[in-house]
């Protein structure tokens, strides 16, 4: 189980970084989303992966899961959803204003470097 989670985090991080370095608006947005998913999995795995254990300590329960990483992941999901919505609106406005979806500014013709 730990190998699957570690591989998933590594794969999501690699794919997210690749998309962020593409320097186009839509791949950058997808890359940041993949990076947030990788961070969410990492936070979730930091609370010890236990299957079938309740997240709350009750009477008669000897094995439980730490509820703090679950709360952190839930908060991170809400924040990343809001951040993605804002970035999509800003990117759409920039695309409609400039008719180009490059993240970096192209060099002007005739400008001295």
Secondary structure, 3 states (H helix, E strand, C coil): CHHHHHHHHHHHHHHHHHHHCCCEHHHHHHHHHHHHHHHHHHHHHCCCCCCCCECCCCCCCCCECCHHHHHHHHHHHHHHHHHHHHHHHHHHHHHHHHCCCECCCCCCCCCCC
